[in-house]
Amino acid sequence: MNMARLIFLGVGGGRYVTLSQLIGTCGWILEMDGEMIYIDPGPGSLVRAKQHGFDLKKLTGVVVSHRHPDHYTDVEVVIEAMTYGAKKRKGFLISTPAVIHGDEKEPQKVSNYHLSVVERYKSMKPGDTFEWNSLRITSTPTKHRDEDGLGFVFEGSRKIGYTGDGEYYSGQEKYFQGCDCLVLNCLRPREDTWPGHMNAGQAEDLIRKAKPKLAILQHFGMKMLFGKAEREAKEIEENTGIRTIAAKDGMVLNLDEVIGSKEKSGLERFLK
């Protein structure tokens, strides 16, 4: 039976949490269908992975949603871990054109050397797809200060959505409908708005409309620390009826345990 796990190494985000390291700011890992994919390896990725007992040499892919430091800064060393110190050409990298190629504003964020040691890499725009073994990854638009920024949908034995950074925009839910799990970057509480970033009220709107089986809040700014994220998650769950969890550093979620086995659900349908 295929198993899907989400591993949260560092659930903080934004410049002040990044600089303080009150919690980690180094993204999360998706394990599904034999793949191990690191999403948004920000500062401290190697240290936090070691701290929580995860071997990055087992990675088969890396995904970077955009070029802000709390999402990309450790991408090169994570690629080196995945490729055994760049000794074995292995895995994939997908990101935005700005991260992989650079543009008139900034140079590329991944060196040509590191691009050369992965098996495949692709710069993606909204609506593009990337296939790797049994997985299909589709990029989604964001409304963020980095206009190249992306969200993603990972489809295999489970369907996992990731908003990336950005405020809610009309119609965003259509990209994430049918998700078993939706991971939302929720930087601020519902009473606090910052253009280009999602707050808890916007997260609630998206969850209500997208209707995932499970919603996970992460990428917290300073105002979401000290219990605030947990309170916001509880309120979202009460208001939407959809199970909502505030992620914590080192948290591991087995989706079969949290939302139930798909095989079991199928059997139950036949028995009705």
Stockholm file with secondary structure:
# STOCKHOLM 1.0

chainA/1-272         MNMARLIFLGVGGGRYVTLSQLIGTCGWILEMDGEMIYIDPGPGSLVRAKQHGFDLKKLTGVVVSHRHPDHYTDVEVVIEAMTYGAKKRKGFLISTPAVIHGDEKEPQKVSNYHLSVVERYKSMKPGDTFEWNSLRITSTPTKHRDEDGLGFVFEGSRKIGYTGDGEYYSGQEKYFQGCDCLVLNCLRPREDTWPGHMNAGQAEDLIRKAKPKLAILQHFGMKMLFGKAEREAKEIEENTGIRTIAAKDGMVLNLDEVIGSKEKSGLERFLK
#=GR chainA/1-272 SS CCCEEEEEEECBCSHHHHHHCSSCCSEEEEEETTEEEEECCCTTHHHHHHHHTCCGGGCCEEECCCSSHHHHTTHHHHHHHHTTTTTSCCCEEEECHHHHTCCSSSCCSSCHHHHHTSSEEEECCTTCEEEETTEEEEEEECCSSSTTCEEEEEESSSEEEECCSCCCCTTGGGGTTTCSEEEEECCBCTTCCCTTSCBHHHHHHHHHHHCCSEEEEECBCGGGTTTHHHHHHHHHHHHHSSEEEECCTTEEEEHHHHHCCHHHHHHHHHHC
#=GC SS_cons         CCCEEEEEEECBCSHHHHHHCSSCCSEEEEEETTEEEEECCCTTHHHHHHHHTCCGGGCCEEECCCSSHHHHTTHHHHHHHHTTTTTSCCCEEEECHHHHTCCSSSCCSSCHHHHHTSSEEEECCTTCEEEETTEEEEEEECCSSSTTCEEEEEESSSEEEECCSCCCCTTGGGGTTTCSEEEEECCBCTTCCCTTSCBHHHHHHHHHHHCCSEEEEECBCGGGTTTHHHHHHHHHHHHHSSEEEECCTTEEEEHHHHHCCHHHHHHHHHHC
//
